Amino acid sequence: MVIQTFSVIVIDENECVSDPSICGKNATCFNTVGSYYCQCHKGFTTNSAYNFTQADGIECEDINECVVASIDCGPNTKCVNSEGGYNCTCEAGYLSSNGNDTFNPGQGVQCIGKNVLNPTLYIYIYIYIGVCDVDKSICGGGVCKNSKDGHECLCSSGFTNYGHNQLKCTELMCDRLLNEMLILKHCLDPQISLILLTRIQAFLNALDDLLHGGFSSDNAKVSALFSIVESMLKLIGPQLSASQTRRVSAKTDVEMLVKWGNFPPEGDFMMNTSGAQFTSHWDTATGNNHLGFTTAALLSYKGLEESLNCSFDHLKTQQKQTFKINSKVVTATVSNKETTNLTKPINLTFYHLEKKNEKQRPMCVFWDPELDGGAWSTRGCTTVISSADQTDCSCSHLSSFAVLMALYDIGDVYELRVVTLVGLSLSLICFFICIVTFYFVRSIQSTRNTIHLHLCISLFIAYFVFLVGITRTENKVGCAVVAGILHYFFLAAFCWMCLEGVQLFRMVVLVFNTTLRPIYMFAAGYGVPAVIVAISATANASGYGTDKHCWLSIQDGFIWSFYGPVCIIIIANVFFFLITIWKLAEKFSSLNPDLDSLHKIKAFTVTAIAQLCILGIMWVFGCFQFNENTLAMSYIFTILSSLQGVLMFIMHCWLSKQVSPGHLITKMQSLAKKYGMINHALTKY
């Protein structure tokens, strides 16, 4: 026998490319697996969500920075709002120290009063002759020198303007960095030469040496490492001549961006390394103090996650959980010094090292050096969206930290297993009694009785297989077979319930020929589920069976091969029941109603509706019971499952005048005598 396997490749539609205007004006579209989200451009915001989609009906509106952000342009100035931004100008009677009409607060520009000289002559003297005399602090940590272009800043030792001669000189903070490097050198590897750190590749080589030996459980060393890496990335960034730099070494992968200019860069940027993606805004990377450049860097560590699969004690959880890092550890940094509480969160996408199953939930965390020397924390980080292969995180800070993803499993609850065992066993007993009753009691043989018989058979087989095989995941093939059987017989149960709705509809609406032919009933009751299961198995055979349960996988929406048909059947049944009730009301109000027949149909309809409600509501809770933090849903699902058999027994056997307990016992005795198998227990009873 030749077994053929088929695979279906699902390609994600990039909504941002297929519909460039999907986010509307003044917004940027970010594609995700199976979806997308929008964010406003710099200078624009919404009244509600930071991330949104077209369906939310949200538009990005201009921010009046002069009002909302309380921009401080300095003395003798005024803030002028513009679409997507703002500018500072001097008040009447004052001129800017750089000679421009507009400027930004971070440029260090001052507004100086005009003297009695002719304005044109004053501007000439101020800009081309005496800038350094007018504003002695214009160069910061350097010496101001007048030049034909206005002025030139000569930076003192330990200060730099990164090659832009008219920018203010700022401190490099080299001493602090070197001290940290010396401390780490002493702790980890005394053979590392600090001289090599003058270049990116040399820095990465030195970092490889640090990472080679691992960190075991020394959290303080990990915190020192992350701090030094962040400082080095900030120091190296402004020295780069290329706007984009990518370097890969044995233990690291880094990408760096740098933007030069007199004005802060605008728009969004995106960076990629092996295992992660970093997305943010240039105004977030710049901050309030623009130094003539803006840098951003993303560095991912290879294998560091193996050394950091610990320090989870500070993660607050609702129940006992186990954690495992399932992504590369990364350090993200920007030139902005104030990154402890960002107004616009940064976005990080992590690619999973192992596929996430449906009983695992991702957690976006960062390394907090203030927690006992260093530990993982979720503060300020949220999970935006997650699939089997990747997780998108949003964080409101970027300060000497690494972001990663931790997963946890939800263990089985002993009490729930007991409830399941007892409840389903009770339901199976009731189903068995119903099957025997519907098959052997001739006085109730009818089309409706046939439907009830096969409904009970389907549910009996489904619950029996569920009870003995739902957790037998050790054999993948056997687990897939169990999942397929459950898929088939639960669908069959809903199909037989739908047939009962059709039969009641025919009994009320049609006067003659109200009996359904058996061949049609079997085709609908067993044939339709067989077709659905066959198509589902052909399209995605791997969707049958998961790591924890022998049921349909929720990955890629495969669970909807069950819930989709169930929803359609429930809607169809509701339609038939509404028509049936409507027609019953008409017949009861007619001149010559057949009350006996109508009361019988009314009773049938009430029991059928109750039956649909119990089974339908059960699977509403059932769709939640394999997710985390839904223990209550699991209890409700189990209890309603137990009620199925009991409900069938009470409505169709115990309360039936034709099938009373005494009648059933008498019938069983006569059958036993007929075949020579007299049951003494029944006789005594």
C-alpha positions in Angstrom: 0.0 0.0 0.0 1.4 3.4 -1.0 0.7 6.2 1.4 0.9 9.7 -0.1 1.4 12.8 1.9 0.5 16.2 0.9 1.6 19.6 2.3 0.0 23.0 1.8 2.2 26.1 1.9 0.3 29.1 3.3 1.8 32.4 2.2 1.1 35.4 4.4 -0.5 38.3 2.5 1.3 41.6 3.1 -1.6 43.9 3.6 0.8 46.9 3.7 1.9 46.1 0.1 -1.4 45.1 -1.4 -3.1 48.2 0.0 -0.6 51.0 0.7 -3.4 53.3 1.9 -4.9 50.8 4.3 -3.8 52.9 7.3 -5.0 56.2 6.0 -3.1 59.5 6.0 -0.2 60.2 8.3 0.3 56.6 9.4 2.7 53.7 8.7 1.6 50.1 8.1 3.5 47.2 9.8 2.9 43.7 8.5 2.6 40.7 10.8 1.9 37.0 10.3 -1.7 36.8 9.3 -2.5 40.5 10.0 -1.0 44.0 10.3 -1.2 47.1 12.5 -0.8 50.8 11.9 1.1 53.5 13.8 0.9 57.3 13.4 3.8 59.3 11.9 5.9 61.5 14.0 3.9 64.5 15.1 0.6 62.7 14.8 -1.5 60.7 17.3 -4.9 59.1 17.9 -7.4 59.6 20.6 -7.3 55.9 21.7 -5.0 53.1 20.6 -1.4 53.4 19.8 -1.6 50.3 17.4 -4.7 50.1 15.3 -6.1 48.7 12.0 -8.4 50.0 9.3 -11.4 48.3 11.0 -11.0 50.5 14.1 -11.9 53.6 12.1 -9.1 55.6 13.7 -7.4 58.6 12.0 -4.1 60.1 12.9 -4.4 63.8 14.0 -1.7 66.4 14.2 -0.2 66.9 17.7 0.1 70.5 18.8 3.5 70.1 20.4 3.4 73.7 21.6 0.4 72.9 23.8 0.6 69.2 24.6 4.4 68.8 25.0 5.0 72.2 26.5 8.0 72.8 24.3 10.6 75.1 25.8 12.3 77.0 23.0 14.1 79.3 25.4 13.8 83.0 26.5 12.5 85.5 24.0 11.1 82.8 21.7 7.8 81.4 20.7 6.7 77.9 19.6 4.9 77.6 16.2 3.0 74.4 15.5 3.0 72.9 12.0 1.5 69.7 10.5 3.5 66.8 11.9 5.9 69.0 13.9 6.8 72.4 15.2 9.4 75.1 15.0 10.8 77.7 17.3 11.1 81.4 16.3 12.4 84.5 17.9 9.9 87.1 19.2 9.7 90.5 17.5 12.8 92.5 18.2 15.1 89.5 18.5 17.3 87.5 16.1 18.4 83.9 16.3 22.1 83.1 17.1 22.4 80.9 14.0 20.8 83.4 11.7 17.9 81.1 10.7 14.2 82.1 11.0 13.3 78.8 12.6 15.2 76.3 14.8 14.7 73.4 17.3 15.2 73.4 21.1 18.1 70.9 20.9 20.2 73.1 18.6 21.3 75.4 21.4 20.1 78.5 19.5 19.4 81.7 21.5 17.4 84.8 20.6 19.3 88.0 21.1 17.8 91.5 21.1 18.6 93.9 18.2 20.6 97.1 19.0 20.2 100.5 17.5 22.2 99.5 14.4 20.6 99.0 11.1 19.1 95.5 11.2 20.9 94.4 8.0 24.3 95.6 9.4 23.5 93.9 12.8 22.8 90.6 11.1 26.1 90.9 9.2 28.1 91.6 12.3 26.3 88.9 14.4 26.5 86.1 11.9 29.8 86.7 10.2 31.9 88.6 12.7 30.9 88.1 16.4 29.0 84.9 17.0 31.4 83.7 19.6 31.3 87.0 21.3 27.5 87.1 21.4 27.1 83.5 22.7 30.1 82.2 24.6 28.4 78.9 25.5 27.5 78.0 21.9 30.3 75.3 21.7 29.6 73.6 25.0 32.7 71.7 26.0 34.9 73.4 23.4 36.4 76.7 22.2 34.4 78.9 19.9 36.3 80.4 16.9 34.7 83.0 14.5 35.0 82.1 10.9 33.6 83.3 7.5 30.7 80.8 7.9 29.8 82.2 11.3 31.8 80.1 13.9 33.7 76.9 14.5 33.8 74.7 17.6 37.1 73.2 18.6 36.3 70.5 21.1 38.4 70.0 24.2 39.8 66.6 25.3 37.0 64.2 26.2 34.4 66.1 24.1 33.3 65.8 20.5 30.9 67.1 17.9 31.5 64.1 15.7 33.0 66.1 12.8 30.3 68.8 12.6 32.3 71.9 13.3 29.3 74.1 14.2 27.7 71.7 16.7 28.1 71.9 20.4 30.8 69.7 21.9 29.4 66.9 24.2 31.2 64.7 26.7 32.2 61.2 25.5 31.9 59.5 28.9 34.9 57.4 28.0 36.3 57.2 31.5 33.1 55.5 32.8 33.1 53.1 29.9 36.8 52.2 30.4 36.3 51.6 34.1 33.4 49.3 33.4 35.5 47.4 30.8 38.3 47.1 33.3 35.9 45.6 35.9 34.5 43.1 33.4 38.0 42.3 32.1 39.1 41.5 35.7 36.0 39.3 36.3 35.9 37.4 33.1 39.0 37.3 31.0 42.2 39.3 31.8 43.7 38.6 28.4 41.3 40.9 26.5 43.0 43.9 25.1 40.9 47.1 25.3 42.9 48.5 22.4 40.9 46.2 20.0 37.6 48.0 20.9 38.3 50.9 18.6 36.6 49.1 15.7 33.3 47.3 15.4 34.8 44.0 14.4 37.4 44.2 17.1 34.7 45.0 19.6 32.7 41.9 18.4 35.8 39.7 18.6 36.4 40.8 22.2 32.7 40.3 23.0 33.0 36.7 21.5 35.8 36.0 23.9 33.6 37.2 26.8 30.7 35.1 25.7 32.7 31.9 24.9 33.0 30.7 28.5 29.3 31.4 29.4 28.0 33.1 32.5 26.6 30.2 34.6 24.4 31.9 37.3 26.4 35.1 37.9 23.7 37.7 37.2 26.0 40.6 38.1 28.3 39.7 35.3 25.4 39.5 32.9 24.2 43.0 34.0 27.8 44.3 33.5 28.0 42.8 30.0 24.7 44.3 28.9 25.7 47.7 30.3 29.0 47.7 28.5 27.5 46.5 25.2 25.0 49.4 25.3 27.7 51.9 26.1 30.0 50.7 23.3 27.2 50.7 20.7 26.4 54.3 21.7 30.1 55.2 21.4 30.8 53.5 18.1 27.6 54.7 16.3 28.6 58.3 15.7 32.0 57.3 14.4 30.5 55.4 11.5 30.6 57.0 8.1 28.0 54.7 6.5 24.4 55.2 7.3 23.9 51.4 7.8 26.4 48.9 9.1 26.0 45.1 9.6 28.6 42.9 11.2 28.5 39.2 12.1 30.8 37.3 14.4 30.9 33.8 15.9 28.8 34.9 18.9 27.1 38.1 17.9 25.2 39.8 15.0 24.8 43.6 15.0 23.2 46.2 12.8 23.8 49.9 13.3 22.1 52.9 11.8 23.3 56.6 11.9 21.7 59.7 10.6 23.6 63.0 10.3 22.0 66.5 9.9 21.3 69.8 11.4 17.7 68.7 12.0 16.5 65.5 13.7 15.6 62.7 11.3 11.9 61.9 10.8 9.9 58.8 10.1 10.4 55.1 11.1 13.3 52.8 10.9 13.6 49.0 11.0 16.7 46.9 11.8 17.2 43.1 11.5 19.6 40.6 13.0 19.5 36.9 13.1 16.6 36.0 15.3 15.1 39.5 15.9 13.7 42.7 14.3 13.7 46.2 15.9 11.2 48.8 14.7 10.9 52.4 16.1 10.7 56.1 15.3 13.7 58.4 14.6 12.3 60.9 17.1 12.3 58.2 19.8 16.0 57.5 18.9 16.8 61.3 18.9 15.1 62.5 22.1 14.9 66.1 23.1 18.6 66.9 22.6 19.7 66.6 19.0 23.5 66.6 18.7 23.6 66.6 14.9 23.4 62.8 14.7 21.1 60.0 15.8 22.1 56.4 16.1 20.3 53.1 16.7 21.7 49.6 17.1 20.5 46.1 17.5 22.8 43.3 18.7 21.7 39.7 19.1 23.7 37.1 21.0 24.2 33.6 19.7 23.8 30.9 22.4 23.5 33.3 25.3 19.9 32.1 25.9 21.4 28.8 27.1 23.2 30.6 29.9 20.3 32.7 30.9 17.6 30.1 31.3 17.2 31.1 34.9 16.5 34.1 37.1 12.7 33.9 36.6 11.8 34.3 40.2 10.7 37.9 39.8 8.1 37.1 37.1 4.7 37.3 38.6 2.5 34.4 37.6 -1.0 33.2 38.5 0.0 29.6 39.0 3.1 27.4 39.1 4.8 27.7 35.7 8.0 26.7 34.1 9.9 29.1 31.8 12.3 28.6 28.9 13.9 31.2 26.7 12.6 30.6 23.2 14.4 33.3 21.2 17.7 35.0 20.8 18.7 37.5 23.5 19.2 41.0 22.1 20.4 44.4 23.2 18.7 47.4 21.5 20.0 50.9 22.0 19.6 54.4 20.6 21.6 57.7 21.0 18.7 59.2 23.1 19.9 59.3 26.8 16.3 59.4 28.2 14.9 55.9 27.4 13.5 54.8 30.7 10.0 55.9 29.9 9.4 56.4 26.2 6.4 58.2 24.9 6.2 55.9 21.9 7.0 52.3 22.6 9.5 50.4 20.5 8.6 47.2 18.8 10.7 44.0 18.8 9.9 40.9 16.8 11.5 37.6 18.0 11.7 34.5 15.9 11.2 31.3 18.0 14.0 28.8 18.4 11.3 26.1 18.7 7.7 26.2 17.4 5.3 27.3 20.0 2.4 24.9 20.8 -1.1 25.8 21.8 -0.5 25.3 25.5 2.4 27.7 25.7 2.1 31.4 26.0 4.9 33.8 25.1 6.1 36.5 27.6 8.1 39.5 26.5 10.7 40.2 29.1 13.9 42.2 29.6 16.9 42.0 31.8 16.5 44.3 34.8 19.9 44.9 36.6 18.1 46.3 39.7 16.6 42.9 40.6 19.1 41.1 42.8 21.9 42.0 40.6 20.0 41.1 37.5 16.8 39.1 36.6 14.1 38.8 33.9 11.2 41.2 34.3 8.0 42.0 32.3 7.8 45.6 33.5 6.9 47.9 30.6 6.8 45.1 28.0 3.7 43.6 26.5 3.0 40.9 23.9 1.4 42.4 20.8 0.8 39.2 18.8 2.3 35.7 18.6 2.2 32.8 16.2 3.9 29.4 16.2 7.1 30.9 14.7 7.4 34.5 16.1 6.3 36.9 18.7 5.9 40.7 18.5 6.7 42.7 21.6 6.2 46.3 22.6 8.3 48.0 25.3 8.3 51.4 26.8 11.9 51.6 27.7 15.4 51.0 26.3 18.0 51.2 29.0 20.8 48.6 29.3 18.5 45.7 28.7 17.9 42.7 26.5 14.4 41.5 25.4 13.6 37.9 24.9 10.6 35.6 25.1 9.8 33.1 27.8 7.2 30.3 27.5 5.2 28.4 30.1 3.0 25.3 30.0 -0.2 24.8 31.9 -0.2 21.6 33.7 -3.2 19.3 34.1 -5.3 19.7 37.3 -5.9 16.5 39.3 -9.4 17.6 40.4 -10.4 18.2 36.7 -9.2 14.8 35.7 -11.4 13.3 38.5 -14.4 15.3 37.3 -13.8 14.2 33.7 -13.4 10.5 34.7 -16.5 10.4 36.8 -18.7 12.7 34.7 -17.9 11.0 31.3 -18.3 7.5 32.9 -21.8 8.5 34.1 -22.6 9.9 30.7 -21.5 6.7 28.9 -23.7 4.6 31.2 -26.7 6.8 30.3 -25.9 6.6 26.6 -25.7 2.9 26.7 -29.1 2.6 28.4 -30.5 4.9 25.7 -29.0 2.9 22.9 -30.5 -0.4 24.3 -33.9 1.3 24.8 -34.0 2.9 21.3 -33.0 -0.3 19.6 -35.1 -2.9 21.4 -38.3 -1.2 22.4 -40.5 -1.6 19.3 -43.3 0.7 20.5 -41.2 3.8 19.9 -39.7 2.8 16.6 -39.9 5.8 14.2 -37.8 8.2 12.2 -37.2 10.4 15.2 -36.2 7.3 17.3 -33.7 6.3 14.6 -32.2 9.8 14.8 -31.9 9.5 18.6 -30.4 6.1 18.4 -27.5 7.2 16.1 -27.1 10.5 18.0 -26.5 8.4 21.1 -24.2 6.0 19.3 -22.1 8.9 17.9 -21.8 10.5 21.3 -21.1 7.2 23.1 -18.2 6.4 20.8 -16.9 10.0 20.9 -16.9 10.2 24.7 -15.5 6.7 25.1 -12.5 7.5 22.8 -12.2 10.9 24.5 -12.0 9.2 27.9 -9.4 6.6 27.0 -7.3 8.4 24.4 -7.4 12.2 24.7 -4.0 12.3 26.6 -2.2 9.4 24.8 0.2 11.6 23.0 3.3 9.3 23.2 2.4 7.7 19.9 2.0 10.4 17.2 0.2 8.2 14.7 -2.1 6.7 17.3 -2.8 10.2 18.7 -3.7 11.5 15.2 -6.1 8.6 14.8 -7.8 9.4 18.1 -8.1 13.0 17.1 -9.6 12.0 13.7 -12.1 9.7 15.4 -13.2 12.4 17.8 -13.4 14.9 14.9 -15.6 12.5 13.0 -18.1 11.4 15.7 -18.5 14.8 17.3 -19.4 16.2 13.9 -21.7 13.2 13.3 -23.5 14.0 16.6 -24.2 17.5 15.4 -25.3 16.3 12.0 -27.9 13.9 13.6 -29.1 16.7 15.8 -29.6 18.8 12.6 -31.6 15.9 11.1 -33.9 16.0 14.2 -34.5 19.7 13.5 -35.3 18.9 9.8 -37.6 16.0 10.9 -39.6 18.3 13.3 -39.8 20.9 10.6 -41.3 18.3 8.2 -43.7 17.1 10.8 -45.2 20.6 11.3 -45.0 22.0 7.7 -45.7 18.9 5.6 -49.0 17.1 5.9 -48.0 13.9 4.1 -44.7 12.0 3.7 -43.0 13.3 6.8 -40.7 10.3 7.2 -37.1 10.7 6.1 -35.7 7.8 4.1 -32.9 6.0 6.0 -30.4 6.3 3.1 -30.7 10.1 3.2 -30.4 10.1 7.0 -27.2 8.0 6.9 -25.7 10.0 4.1 -26.3 13.2 6.1 -25.5 11.8 9.5 -22.3 9.8 8.7 -21.4 10.9 5.1 -21.1 14.6 5.6 -18.7 14.2 8.6 -16.7 11.7 6.6 -16.2 14.2 3.8 -15.2 17.0 6.2 -12.7 14.9 8.0 -11.3 13.6 4.7 -10.8 17.1 3.3 -9.2 18.3 6.6 -6.8 15.3 6.8 -5.8 15.8 3.2 -5.2 19.6 3.7 -3.3 19.3 7.0 -2.7 15.9 8.4 -0.3 17.3 11.0 -3.2 19.2 12.5 -4.5 16.0 14.1 -2.9 15.6 17.5 -0.9 18.1 19.6 1.9 17.8 22.2 -0.6 17.7 25.0 -3.9 16.3 23.7 -5.1 14.1 20.9 -7.4 16.7 19.4 -7.3 19.3 16.6 -4.5 21.8 16.7 -5.4 25.5 17.0 -2.3 26.5 15.0 -3.1 28.1 11.7 -6.8 28.0 12.5 -7.1 24.2 11.9 -9.6 23.9 14.8 -12.1 25.6 12.6 -12.4 22.5 10.5 -14.6 21.4 13.5 -16.0 24.7 14.8 -16.9 25.9 11.3 -19.3 23.1 10.4 -20.6 23.1 14.0 -21.5 26.8 13.8 -23.2 26.3 10.4 -25.2 23.3 11.8 -26.3 25.3 14.9 -27.4 28.2 12.8 -29.4 25.9 10.5 -31.0 24.1 13.5 -32.0 27.4 15.1 -33.6 28.4 11.7 -35.6 25.1 11.6 -36.7 25.4 15.2 -37.9 29.0 14.7 -40.0 28.0 11.7 -41.3 25.0 13.6 -42.4 27.1 16.6 -44.0 29.6 14.3 -46.0 27.0 12.5 -47.0 25.3 15.8 -48.4 28.6 17.0 -50.4 29.0 13.8 -51.8 25.4 14.1 -52.7 25.9 17.8 -54.7 29.0 16.9 -56.5 27.3 14.0 -60.2 26.5 14.1 -59.8 22.7 14.3 -56.4 21.9 15.8 -55.3 18.3 16.2 -54.3 18.9 19.9 -52.9 15.4 20.6 -50.6 15.6 17.6 -49.6 19.2 18.2 -48.9 18.6 21.9 -46.7 15.7 20.9 -44.8 17.8 18.3 -44.5 20.6 20.9 -42.9 18.2 23.4 -40.5 16.9 20.7 -39.5 20.5 19.9 -38.9 21.5 23.5 -36.6 18.5 24.1 -34.8 19.0 20.8 -34.1 22.6 21.6 -32.9 21.7 25.1 -30.7 19.1 23.6 -29.2 21.6 21.1 -28.6 24.2 23.8 -26.7 21.8 26.1 -24.5 20.4 23.3 -24.0 23.8 21.6 -23.2 25.7 24.8 -20.8 22.8 25.8 -18.7 23.4 22.7 -18.7 27.1 23.2 -16.8 26.5 26.5 -14.9 23.7 24.8 -13.2 26.0 22.4 -11.6 27.8 25.4 -10.6 24.8 27.5 -7.2 24.1 25.9 -6.0 27.7 26.6 -4.2 29.1 29.6 -5.9 30.7 32.6 -9.3 29.0 31.6 -9.7 26.4 34.3 -13.3 27.5 34.9 -14.0 26.9 31.2 -12.6 23.4 31.5 -14.8 22.6 34.5 -17.9 23.9 32.7 -17.0 21.9 29.6 -16.6 18.7 31.6 -19.8 19.2 33.5 -21.9 19.9 30.4 -20.3 16.8 28.7 -21.5 14.7 31.6 -25.0 16.2 31.3 -25.3 15.0 27.7 -25.9 11.3 28.5 -28.0 12.1 31.6 -30.2 14.6 29.5 -30.8 12.0 26.8 -31.8 9.4 29.3 -34.1 11.6 31.3 -35.9 13.2 28.3 -36.2 10.2 26.0 -36.3 7.3 28.4 -37.2 8.2 32.0 -39.9 10.7 31.2 -41.3 8.8 28.2 -44.7 7.2 28.8 -43.8 4.5 26.3 -40.5 3.8 27.9 -41.0 3.8 31.6 -38.5 2.0 33.9 -41.0 -0.8 34.6 -41.7 -1.3 30.9 -38.0 -1.4 30.1 -37.4 -4.0 32.8 -40.3 -6.2 31.6 -39.0 -6.0 28.0 -35.5 -6.9 29.1 -36.9 -9.9 31.0 -38.9 -11.1 28.0 -35.9 -10.8 25.7 -33.7 -12.7 28.2 -36.2 -15.6 28.4 -36.6 -15.7 24.7 -32.9 -16.4 24.2 -32.5 -18.6 27.3 -30.6 -16.0 29.3 -32.8 -15.3 32.4 -31.4 -12.6 34.6 -32.1 -13.5 38.2 -31.4 -10.0 39.4 -34.1 -8.5 37.1 -36.6 -11.2 38.1 -36.1 -10.4 41.8 -36.4 -6.7 41.1 
